[in-house]
């Protein structure tokens, strides 16, 4: 089979809370347990669901966000991520037709399904309806003729009689029922202030939960019919996204330097797009993961540092207690080596988080709040820095319940231009720190610039200690 004809399904829902993640993760695990190589994908910017997808399939969970990366990159990124797979499953976001606020279908599950030419399976919360389910499905099936709504999975079914009524109603809808799952809280995944608890924080329990989801899906869904549906897709004409081509130097010759860039991970820093490490490696870096909760030193020879998003607020005492690593991070930043920090990384570089000392790289204090900051943003780099050249325009998103005071330094990381205008984050020496999450596949120059800057920096072993 060619890369463009990878069998694929989009798992969508009429609204959030219907059970998309439950069904999508269960399907991924069930098909993987049956011996298929399953490629997992998630519509939108969310970092947490892909962790469960990865656990279910053994492959990186990848995001498909048409706002962050542009519609033209969706199919290439999909083909890159799904290379070598027998089946690709794409979990949607929010309701099927919900996209970026005020921008029509942009970044919606429906748009991604059309870009991938993939059939949609609608997960319907049937807990408070019977015959009305057919009207609901009819409305979703007829709303956009370009979206192929090819099947329904009934979720939260109360009893055999309830399922019988639902199936009778659906018989006249023209959309086949491909599964029915009973109400069952045993395989649930716990949530908190930003959604599901990440896999890295509850791995043993998460493995058990994913196994239970797979068992439920096997018992309640017609896997053969779903797989047959996935094989009805046409060829995609696009070429797979290639990180090496994206960061190829203008002169055609790569730098002989291979700088080591440390990337924060572990339970406190779980938010990262898989393409970021691939771009860093393609640009010539050696990528070395480390865990700020456990490791007291940066990887030997570190010349650059990437600290992505996550939940440092849940681990502030432990992060603070690791004073040796905090000192190393501060010294690396003081040396002028490039440091890219997003959201959780921004908090880690501040003076304190909820009163607990952090790295002290930035002249700011951070704390938890009750207010959720969430949404897409457009921004521009106001001056040259180790991550972005002046004038570089990006799209990103914010997702946090913390506040930083002040919110921007004398040299801000970004000037936000939409939906509001304000200054955001800090640039100081080699440090670029901001709340804004950016998908580097949309602007690969960020990775290339960071690696080039790291190649000029002294290794941590010689400059920091």
Secondary structure, 3 states (H helix, E strand, C coil): CCHHHCCEEEEEECCCCCCHHHHHHHHHHHHHHCCCCEEEEEECCCCHHHHHHHHHHCCCCEEECHHHHCHHHHHHHHHHHCCCCCEEEEECCCCCCCCCCCCCCCCCHHHHHHHHCCEEEEEEECCCCCCHHHHHHHHHHHHCCCCCEEEEEEEEECCHHHHHHHHHHHCCCCCCEEEEEECCCCCCCCEECCEECCHHHCHHHHHHHHHHHHHHHHHHECHHHHHHHHCCCCCCCCCCCCHHHHCCCCCCCCCCCCCEEEEEECCCCCECCHHHHHHHHHCCCEEEEEECCCCCCCCCCEEEEEECECCHHHCHHHHHHCHHHHHHHHHHHHCCCEEEEECHHHHHHCCEECCEECCCCCCCEEEEEEEEEEEEEEEECCCCCCCCCCCCEEEEEEEEEEEEECCECCCCCEEEEECCCEEEEEEECCEEEECCEECHHHCCHHHHHHHHHHHCCCCHHHHCC
